[in-house]
């Protein structure tokens, strides 16, 4: 935008005054959050990964690999807890 000489300073001060009264929220750096749970990196051998993917394909809702891993871990923990409860009796 080209303004006549002298009005450039007026435009600058007028707009800076507006901006200084507005609440400025600083922009967050980095990639936006994708989920609420912390990320956990996991290295799996190719054979285990392919077994997980085969299991996921057999499910009705065809979960992603991440979801399949979560479900298998939860299932294993539930079985272990059930086994411990029966041993305690």
LINJO-V160541 format. One record per run of one state. SS is the DSSP state (a for helix, b for strand, c for the rest). FROM is the first residue (numbers start at 1). TO is the last residue. Records with the same first field share a line. If there is no record, write none. Layout:
SS->FROM-TO ; FROM-TO
This chain:
c->1-6 ; 22-45 ; 59-64 ; 89-89
a->7-21 ; 46-58 ; 65-88
